[in-house]
Amino acid sequence: MKVLVTGATGLLGSVLVRQLLETGVEIRILRRTHSKLDLLADAASHIQHAIGDVRDPQSVGEAMHGVQQVYHAAASVIQGPDRQLRRLRAINVQGTAHVVNAALEAGVQRLVHTSSIAALGHDGVHVLEQTEESEWKIARATTTYARSKHESEIQVYRGIAEGLDAVMVNPSLIFGPGRSGDNTMQLVELVAAGWVRMVPDGGTGVVDVEDVAAGHILAMERGKTGHRYILNAQNLTWQAILGTLAKVLGRTAPHKTVPPAVMYTAGLLLETWATLTGKPAYFTRALARNMMQRCHYSNTKATRELGCTFRPFESTARRTAAAIVP
């Protein structure tokens, strides 16, 4: 069995590669020339490297030759001015279209697409629980990242309509030991440095990267064609998330709530700064609204149909903290 993994040099992709190596499959990754291999570590020497980019359909097609299974985990979370938004769509939407087209052309047996809980949509009000059947809705809290992941799912559904066997997984907010300054590691490092003094009055789902990678493999083995599976360990408030991180890092847990006006203003200022500098905006007005909402995500389908298991967030937080604390 030969497997192709995109996004293999990132947090999730690198863990997925290591778990796949344990199953004995032959692995090929699609990566850019300048991609960092630090997260792959020793695994980098036990896999094939196809040099290319999901934005380049020719390199995607070449990487797909002789492959039976595909894990499409490549994605961008960067938001900001128009130049950054074009990059977001080029990777998340057009990149997924290229992977789907190449998979159809190569006749792969199955593709597992890494989507997100963001692709489930939200109507801008508190909800009891969201499932795989939740209807996509656009609200003021809908981020450009969420739109791009929703559109990437549409590309997968289009591929299925054209004969592709594909399954999608929708992880919640992924935590785990990763590259300094990237994704949720940036948040963990801010807590470790004592910079987080206040919390948003909202909440979201959290999950361990090891469990998300395992969920991908189970989706490949047991998932139903055309179905989505939410990979979520716990639904927690930001107070609980940041408080747990502070606890395991030996820091004082933040207790004060950030006023909505302050959150919104911070998003506006950072968007303006990104526009003026051309740099990514790691915080936006839409994200501010999103973080002030309490969202709940059901993992019932993933546990029942795939057999997924999820560790508690405190366990993940301790493992992540150990990677940055001497």
Backbone torsions as a table, in degrees:
resi	resn	phi	psi	omega
1	MET	NA	126.5	176.6
2	LYS	-111.7	131.0	-174.8
3	VAL	-120.9	138.2	173.8
4	LEU	-107.1	133.5	177.1
5	VAL	-122.7	124.0	171.2
6	THR	-97.4	155.1	-178.2
7	GLY	70.3	23.2	-172.8
8	ALA	-71.9	-15.3	-178.7
9	THR	-92.5	-0.8	177.3
10	GLY	-89.9	-178.2	-177.4
11	LEU	-58.2	-58.0	-178.0
12	LEU	-65.3	-48.2	-176.3
13	GLY	-59.9	-38.8	-179.0
14	SER	-67.9	-39.2	176.9
15	VAL	-67.2	-40.7	177.8
16	LEU	-60.3	-43.1	178.8
17	VAL	-60.5	-45.7	-179.5
18	ARG	-63.2	-39.9	178.4
19	GLN	-68.1	-37.8	178.5
20	LEU	-66.1	-37.4	178.0
21	LEU	-58.8	-33.6	-179.9
22	GLU	-69.1	-19.9	179.2
23	THR	-86.1	-10.3	176.6
24	GLY	89.4	8.2	179.5
25	VAL	-80.0	159.9	175.6
26	GLU	-88.0	127.3	-171.9
27	ILE	-115.3	134.9	171.6
28	ARG	-123.3	136.1	177.0
29	ILE	-115.4	149.1	173.3
30	LEU	-103.7	118.6	-178.8
31	ARG	-142.6	159.9	176.5
32	ARG	-79.6	160.5	-178.0
33	THR	-57.8	-39.8	-174.6
34	HIS	-95.0	10.1	-179.3
35	SER	-62.3	138.7	176.4
36	LYS	-74.8	138.9	-178.5
37	LEU	-109.6	11.4	-174.7
38	ASP	-62.2	-37.4	-178.4
39	LEU	-73.2	-27.3	176.6
40	LEU	-74.1	-30.4	178.8
41	ALA	51.2	-130.3	-176.1
42	ASP	-63.6	-24.5	-179.2
43	ALA	-62.2	-24.3	-177.8
44	ALA	-60.3	-28.2	-177.9
45	SER	-88.6	-1.2	-178.6
46	HIS	-112.6	13.7	-178.4
47	ILE	-134.0	163.4	175.7
48	GLN	-86.7	143.4	-179.9
49	HIS	-115.3	114.5	173.4
50	ALA	-100.2	119.6	-177.3
51	ILE	-86.4	125.7	-178.7
52	GLY	174.9	-157.5	-175.3
53	ASP	-157.8	140.6	-180.0
54	VAL	-63.9	-17.4	177.3
55	ARG	-78.6	-10.5	-179.5
56	ASP	-109.2	101.9	-175.4
57	PRO	-58.9	-31.2	-179.1
58	GLN	-66.5	-44.6	-179.9
59	SER	-68.2	-32.7	177.1
60	VAL	-65.8	-44.7	179.3
61	GLY	-62.4	-40.3	178.6
62	GLU	-65.9	-38.8	179.5
63	ALA	-67.3	-23.8	-175.5
64	MET	-83.3	-11.1	-177.2
65	HIS	-60.3	128.0	175.6
66	GLY	76.0	11.4	-177.1
67	VAL	-96.3	140.2	178.1
68	GLN	-100.2	-33.3	-177.9
69	GLN	-131.1	146.9	-179.3
70	VAL	-130.8	132.0	170.4
71	TYR	-112.0	112.6	-177.8
72	HIS	-99.8	93.9	-177.2
73	ALA	-109.5	1.0	-179.0
74	ALA	-71.8	133.1	178.6
75	ALA	-165.1	161.7	175.0
76	SER	-119.1	141.4	176.9
77	VAL	-113.0	1.0	-176.1
78	ILE	-70.9	132.1	176.5
79	GLN	-126.4	162.1	-179.4
80	GLY	159.0	-145.1	-179.2
81	PRO	-67.4	177.6	-173.1
82	ASP	-52.2	-40.0	-178.2
83	ARG	-61.7	-40.4	179.0
84	GLN	-70.9	-36.7	179.5
85	LEU	-67.5	-35.9	175.8
86	ARG	-63.0	-39.3	178.1
87	ARG	-66.5	-40.6	178.9
88	LEU	-58.4	-48.1	-179.7
89	ARG	-69.8	-36.9	-179.1
90	ALA	-62.3	-37.9	-179.3
91	ILE	-82.4	-51.2	-171.8
92	ASN	-76.3	-36.4	-176.5
93	VAL	-99.8	-62.5	-180.0
94	GLN	-63.4	-37.4	178.4
95	GLY	-60.8	-42.1	177.5
96	THR	-65.4	-39.1	177.4
97	ALA	-60.4	-41.0	179.0
98	HIS	-64.5	-41.5	179.2
99	VAL	-64.9	-43.7	179.0
100	VAL	-61.7	-46.1	-178.9
101	ASN	-62.7	-42.7	-179.4
102	ALA	-66.8	-38.1	178.9
103	ALA	-64.3	-40.0	176.9
104	LEU	-64.3	-44.0	-178.8
105	GLU	-64.8	-39.0	-177.3
106	ALA	-82.6	-12.6	179.9
107	GLY	68.8	39.3	-179.1
108	VAL	-65.0	153.9	-178.0
109	GLN	-70.8	-40.8	-178.0
110	ARG	-161.9	148.4	175.9
111	LEU	-123.8	134.2	171.9
112	VAL	-110.0	121.3	-177.6
113	HIS	-102.6	129.8	176.5
114	THR	-84.4	106.2	176.2
115	SER	-99.8	-139.9	-176.8
116	SER	-165.7	157.2	172.4
117	ILE	-62.6	-23.1	178.4
118	ALA	-61.0	-28.4	-178.3
119	ALA	-75.7	-8.3	178.7
120	LEU	-75.6	-21.9	179.6
121	GLY	82.0	167.5	-178.7
122	HIS	-159.0	138.7	-176.0
123	ASP	-90.6	7.9	175.4
124	GLY	90.2	2.4	177.1
125	VAL	-123.5	164.5	178.1
126	HIS	-65.4	138.9	177.6
127	VAL	-124.9	153.7	179.4
128	LEU	-68.7	-47.4	-177.9
129	GLU	-165.8	141.3	176.2
130	GLN	-109.5	143.5	-179.6
131	THR	-125.4	-178.5	178.7
132	GLU	-63.8	-19.4	-178.1
133	GLU	-93.6	1.5	-179.3
134	SER	-59.4	140.8	-177.6
135	GLU	-83.5	133.8	178.4
136	TRP	-65.8	127.2	177.4
137	LYS	-135.7	147.9	178.4
138	ILE	-105.9	130.9	179.0
139	ALA	-135.2	177.9	179.2
140	ARG	-65.2	-21.2	179.5
141	ALA	-88.7	1.5	-180.0
142	THR	-76.7	117.5	-178.7
143	THR	-82.9	162.6	176.2
144	THR	-64.6	-31.2	176.1
145	TYR	-63.1	-44.6	179.9
146	ALA	-60.1	-44.0	178.5
147	ARG	-60.0	-41.9	-178.1
148	SER	-66.7	-37.3	179.3
149	LYS	-72.5	-34.2	174.7
150	HIS	-63.0	-45.2	180.0
151	GLU	-67.6	-30.2	177.3
152	SER	-68.1	-34.7	176.2
153	GLU	-64.8	-36.7	177.9
154	ILE	-60.3	-38.0	176.8
155	GLN	-63.4	-38.4	178.7
156	VAL	-68.0	-43.1	177.5
157	TYR	-61.9	-36.9	176.7
158	ARG	-62.5	-41.7	177.4
159	GLY	-63.1	-39.7	178.4
160	ILE	-62.5	-41.1	178.3
161	ALA	-62.5	-25.7	179.9
162	GLU	-94.6	7.0	173.2
163	GLY	111.8	3.9	-179.5
164	LEU	-81.7	137.4	173.4
165	ASP	-90.3	108.9	-175.6
166	ALA	-140.8	149.6	177.8
167	VAL	-131.3	149.9	178.9
168	MET	-122.1	143.3	173.9
169	VAL	-119.7	143.5	-176.0
170	ASN	-122.6	86.2	179.8
171	PRO	-70.6	151.3	171.2
172	SER	-85.1	-157.6	-176.3
173	LEU	-68.4	117.3	-171.7
174	ILE	-89.4	129.4	175.4
175	PHE	-121.1	152.2	176.7
176	GLY	161.0	161.9	179.4
177	PRO	-59.3	122.2	-177.7
178	GLY	-144.3	-158.3	-176.6
179	ARG	-79.5	133.9	-178.4
180	SER	-56.0	131.2	177.1
181	GLY	84.8	-4.3	-178.1
182	ASP	-99.6	138.5	170.8
183	ASN	48.0	-131.0	-176.3
184	THR	-72.6	-15.8	175.3
185	MET	-62.3	-31.9	177.4
186	GLN	-61.8	-41.9	178.3
187	LEU	-66.0	-44.6	179.3
188	VAL	-60.3	-41.6	-179.2
189	GLU	-68.7	-33.1	176.0
190	LEU	-65.6	-41.0	177.1
191	VAL	-64.9	-43.0	-179.7
192	ALA	-61.4	-34.2	-178.9
193	ALA	-82.1	-5.1	179.3
194	GLY	79.9	18.8	-177.0
195	TRP	-85.6	-16.1	-176.9
196	VAL	-93.2	106.7	-177.3
197	ARG	-110.3	-18.5	-178.4
198	MET	-134.5	159.5	-176.9
199	VAL	-128.2	149.1	174.6
200	PRO	-70.3	151.1	179.2
201	ASP	-89.5	65.5	179.8
202	GLY	-153.6	-164.0	179.6
203	GLY	-167.3	168.7	-178.6
204	THR	-157.7	-177.7	176.5
205	GLY	-93.2	148.4	179.0
206	VAL	-131.2	153.8	-177.8
207	VAL	-157.5	150.9	179.3
208	ASP	-81.9	138.4	-178.6
209	VAL	-59.7	-33.9	178.9
210	GLU	-64.5	-38.6	179.8
211	ASP	-72.7	-32.0	177.0
212	VAL	-68.1	-43.1	178.1
213	ALA	-61.8	-44.1	178.3
214	ALA	-62.8	-36.0	178.0
215	GLY	-64.7	-34.2	175.5
216	HIS	-61.7	-45.8	-177.8
217	ILE	-66.0	-39.8	177.7
218	LEU	-66.9	-35.8	177.5
219	ALA	-65.0	-37.8	177.2
220	MET	-63.6	-39.3	-176.4
221	GLU	-80.1	-40.2	-167.7
222	ARG	-123.6	-11.4	-175.6
223	GLY	-65.9	150.1	178.8
224	LYS	-89.1	136.9	-178.8
225	THR	-53.8	130.0	177.4
226	GLY	83.0	-0.4	-178.1
227	HIS	-94.9	155.7	173.2
228	ARG	-108.5	151.3	178.6
229	TYR	-136.8	118.9	179.0
230	ILE	-78.2	125.3	177.8
231	LEU	-106.4	99.1	-173.8
232	ASN	-144.1	131.0	-179.5
233	ALA	-87.9	-51.8	-176.7
234	GLN	-146.0	151.5	171.0
235	ASN	-102.0	116.4	-173.8
236	LEU	-131.2	152.3	171.4
237	THR	-74.4	161.0	175.2
238	TRP	-63.8	-29.7	175.7
239	GLN	-60.3	-43.0	-179.7
240	ALA	-71.0	-40.4	-179.0
241	ILE	-63.6	-53.4	-177.4
242	LEU	-71.2	-32.1	176.8
243	GLY	-66.2	-40.2	177.9
244	THR	-65.8	-43.0	178.0
245	LEU	-61.9	-43.2	179.1
246	ALA	-62.1	-40.9	-179.1
247	LYS	-61.0	-50.2	-176.2
248	VAL	-73.1	-20.2	179.1
249	LEU	-92.5	-2.7	-179.9
250	GLY	73.3	30.3	179.6
251	ARG	-112.6	163.5	177.6
252	THR	-75.7	128.4	-178.5
253	ALA	-70.3	136.5	177.1
254	PRO	-71.0	138.9	-178.3
255	HIS	-121.6	-24.8	-178.5
256	LYS	-77.3	144.8	179.7
257	THR	-94.9	137.0	178.0
258	VAL	-74.6	124.9	176.9
259	PRO	-61.0	141.0	-179.8
260	PRO	-53.1	-38.4	-178.9
261	ALA	-63.3	-35.6	179.0
262	VAL	-69.2	-42.8	178.0
263	MET	-59.0	-48.1	-177.1
264	TYR	-63.9	-43.3	-179.6
265	THR	-63.7	-39.8	178.3
266	ALA	-61.9	-41.8	178.0
267	GLY	-63.0	-42.0	179.2
268	LEU	-63.7	-43.9	-179.5
269	LEU	-65.0	-41.7	-179.1
270	LEU	-71.0	-33.0	174.5
271	GLU	-64.9	-42.9	179.4
272	THR	-63.2	-43.8	178.2
273	TRP	-60.8	-41.6	179.6
274	ALA	-64.4	-39.3	179.4
275	THR	-64.9	-40.8	-178.1
276	LEU	-71.8	-34.8	-175.6
277	THR	-97.8	-18.5	-176.1
278	GLY	78.5	9.4	-179.9
279	LYS	-93.7	163.9	-179.3
280	PRO	-63.1	149.3	173.3
281	ALA	-103.4	107.6	-177.9
282	TYR	-81.2	-6.8	177.5
283	PHE	-145.1	131.1	-176.5
284	THR	-131.4	171.7	178.3
285	ARG	-63.4	-39.8	178.8
286	ALA	-64.9	-40.8	178.8
287	LEU	-66.7	-35.5	176.8
288	ALA	-60.9	-46.8	177.9
289	ARG	-62.2	-40.5	-179.4
290	ASN	-60.9	-43.0	-177.1
291	MET	-73.3	-13.0	177.3
292	MET	-90.3	-1.7	178.3
293	GLN	-100.7	152.6	177.4
294	ARG	-105.8	108.6	-177.6
295	CYS	-108.9	139.9	179.3
296	HIS	-123.3	137.5	-175.8
297	TYR	-128.1	130.8	-177.4
298	SER	-86.6	132.8	174.6
299	ASN	-105.0	12.8	-175.3
300	THR	-57.4	-45.0	-177.4
301	LYS	-64.9	-42.0	-179.3
302	ALA	-67.0	-38.8	180.0
303	THR	-73.4	-37.2	-176.9
304	ARG	-77.2	-47.8	-173.6
305	GLU	-88.8	-33.6	-178.0
306	LEU	-98.8	-23.2	-175.4
307	GLY	82.8	23.8	-179.9
308	CYS	-68.0	146.9	171.5
309	THR	-126.3	150.5	-176.5
310	PHE	-134.5	131.6	178.8
311	ARG	-82.4	154.4	179.1
312	PRO	-66.2	153.4	-175.7
313	PHE	-62.5	-34.6	-178.9
314	GLU	-60.9	-36.2	177.3
315	SER	-64.2	-43.4	177.9
316	THR	-64.0	-42.2	-179.0
317	ALA	-62.5	-41.6	-179.9
318	ARG	-65.3	-41.2	-179.8
319	ARG	-66.3	-38.8	179.3
320	THR	-70.1	-42.4	179.6
321	ALA	-62.2	-37.1	-178.9
322	ALA	-63.4	-22.7	-178.2
323	ALA	-80.6	-15.3	-178.5
324	ILE	-119.4	-11.2	-179.2
325	VAL	-101.8	126.0	-179.2
326	PRO	-57.9	NA	NA
